[in-house]
Amino acid sequence: MHAPAPTVVWHAAGEEAVLEALDASREGLSASAAAERLDSFGPNALPKAETRSALRRFLAQFNNLLIYVLLGAAALTAALAHWVDTGVILAVVVANAIIGFIQEGRAEQAMDAIRQMLAPKSSVLRDGERRSIDSALVVPGDIVLLEAGEKVPADVRLLEASGLRLEEAILTGESVPVDKRTAAVAPAAPIGDRSSMAFSGTLIAAGAGRGVVVATGGATEIGRISGLLSTVETLTTPLVRQMDGFARWLTILVLLIVAVLFAYGYFVQHMPFDDLFMIVVGIAVAAIPEGLPAVLTITLAIGVQAMARRNAIIRRLPAIETLGSVSVICTDKTGTLTRNEMMVTTLAGGAHTWAVTGVGYAPDGEVRLGEAEADLADHPVLLEFARVSELCNDAALRRHGDDWTVEGDPMEGALKTLAAKIAPVSDFAAWRRVGAIPFDAAHRYMAVLHKDPEGRAWIFVKGAPERVLSMCSAQLGSDGRAEALDQAAWDGRIEAIAAQGQRVLALARREAPDDQAALTAADVEGELVLVGLVGLIDPPRAEAIAAVAECREAGIRVKMITGDHAGTAAAIARQIGLENPDRVLTGAALEQMDDAQLAAVVIETDVFARTSPEHKLRLVTALQSHQLTVAMTGDGVNDAPALKRADAGIAMGQKGSEAAKEASDLVLADDNFASIAAAVREGRTVYDNIKKVISWTLPTNAGETLTIIVALLLGLALPITAVQILWINLITAVTLGIALAFEPTEPNTMKRPPRRRGEPLLTGELVWHVVLVSTLFLAAVFGVYAYAVDKGHAPELARTMAVNTLVVLEIFHLFFIRNIYGTSLTWKAVKGTRVIWLCVAAITVAQFLVTYAPPLQQVFDTRAVPLMDGVLIVAVGAVFFAIIETEKQIRLVFRKPARAGSQASPARMAEA
Ligand code: ATP
């Protein structure tokens, strides 16, 4: 049960009746009542989609073409009474399934943890105060505050609604937002017509309101019709899918080749059937990169976790790849580049400019004129500043000991603090709000209608200064009396405050007819009286300055797109270290341009000021027309289209709306620009690691395959048996390959230019690497085998040495691959990571057992290798390493100029 028994039809009952039925009040529940209700109604969450059972997940590991081939081989070997082979094949199949099962479980856990981090929040009234709580804790009777861009957390009967419009598509299929008001509707009204209700899961497209929760969790309308909303996302990206496809295609190709070889061996070379059969099974196992998909999945899961640790939460997995190739980041200013800890420091009104002292949101500080504290009696206009600041405001200040924090918009919090520094808050307690126009980035102001204690009506407005000035016809003088508006003087004062990097806001007011009961946009146009300007500081984040520098080194251009004033934006851009801070394009100028003109200036302009959300969409499109990979941040409901259009849409986790989060690929838990740079670094690391896993796996497979095919074609004895191949490929290769998934970021990762858009994974360079390394594998294995035979060793011992050579080569190759962009011969590179050494140690021990432990010697048909021959094998590995490392160094020297030239980096675009 998630709702009280409905004694009333919520949408048809009056507000008071609803509140009474729910035993609730407009001031909200007390904390203790809320806790009791949470106990009896349960959390506000929809029933979870069923996850696959462990058994089914385990069985799914066997649903794979290669496993079928192996099981078929096991059946045939059993039929031929090769019991040891059957046993080994089955053991390997089961071991492989267990490894896959454990890895997949870890990956799923990682994704679950990420989903937890994205749990939505709601604003409710508890004990009469605004609180932000997990939506799961909302209970029937709670008063919830509804704001544009948020999702309605539960079914709510509205008590207040101003311009409230909800998108109810998930319930009604109707995509056009519908108007909501508080008046009751007919009991028989269908869901789409219940305008007095806001339903759980619907999106607030515009306006604001508040209401009382009537049902939560499974008892809501959405809970009733769906139950199972969340779908299980699989852990994959385009690249990984591409590799899966490649692996499948390779499997089929290998099976065809194997069939041909089988025919050749049987009909041309007249080999006995069961020997030949074991050889072709060996080839199939050697050639198919069966461990690859599992290792790639784990690489992605580790990348997702690494990003989450850096406060970047991946919502859509493909973003991991895209982030690594980002060449332009378009970012908001407030809260992302700056700290969003605002404080009013300047007031300008009448003939004076005052300075405000204090620290943070604590209401301790004073208003000063020159060196002395300003006296309210001499400066009555200051009281007007306090009144507009306090009343045209939706935020709340909260005190924790000496610490003050804000619930709501930090800028509004700073205005509350200002009001408290000027006059006691109790002065305004008797004023009652009767109407409001909420702030919207499209109109850039907020207005309220209040009744004063004597019953007179007042309109208070705050907003972007140009906007508010355009609504004013007069100004207050220092004496508090209205006088003619001096527009030119105000323009100068705005520029002067903005040039210091302060955010400027204008405050205005006017008297309204006493009987006025609602506020519309027409009421605030033209007749307002300007109170003055407020200048707020919002210092840049130190980490953001460092992150911008890091991005510039990584060939990524950072652009600031802000709703703020051009002067403020340029000043902050300079402090943050953007490349071109003084060339500012305003939203108004942008609107005058057609797409071609915009595309021409967009590369060299780094600061866009006074923009609206729809400008963001045009900017992304213009940047993408230059083949740039664009990351774009956003927080508001109107930012959703730009976030969707961007290659990587990034939403703010704290101040971002639900709408922005849903449209995004990545959510920043801390709203911090530095986390974007960290995500890009992790994105590049994941891409590198995927590349490393592939570059390591493919040559290993190719080398083994070539060895057997060459032996077969030349009619030589096999240097490695099929069972040994199984061991190498399914146990050593997978274990060592996993180590690469854990590789840390290479030191020069953020000093390289971004990867080209659409750069294929299987590049010519990679193909060359596969050819080179597999040829070396072939030469080394045959060389060691021939040497052993020549020395008079038994064939079993010669094969054992060949197997050990392969494993040693794999390990040396692993250390080589760890540094594809630099040298592998530094102490740091050799020291490696804990994971690398754990994997190498595990494989070394296993390899010693296979070589020297009698029971395993029986299974794998191996013999103890004499010490000097063992040393020789390691030496062969060292020579192999020296050859490929030298080849890499030569390649790196020649590649540098060529690579930089192939980048579509903004710097180069500008040159072009
Ligand atoms: P950014 O886009 O970098 O986050 P921003 O916060 O300035 O910058 P918007 O939220 O679009 O961008 O705000 C645009 C302008 O509207 C602000 O510069 C300010 O002048 C005004 N403004 C912002 N919030 C409010 C508010 N709550 N009430 C009144 N005016 C506001």
Residues whose N, C-alpha, C, O or C-beta is under 5 A from the ligand:
A	BS01	ATP	D332 K333 T334 F439 A441 R444 Y445 M446 K462 G463 A464 P465 V504 I561 T562 G563 D564 H565 T611
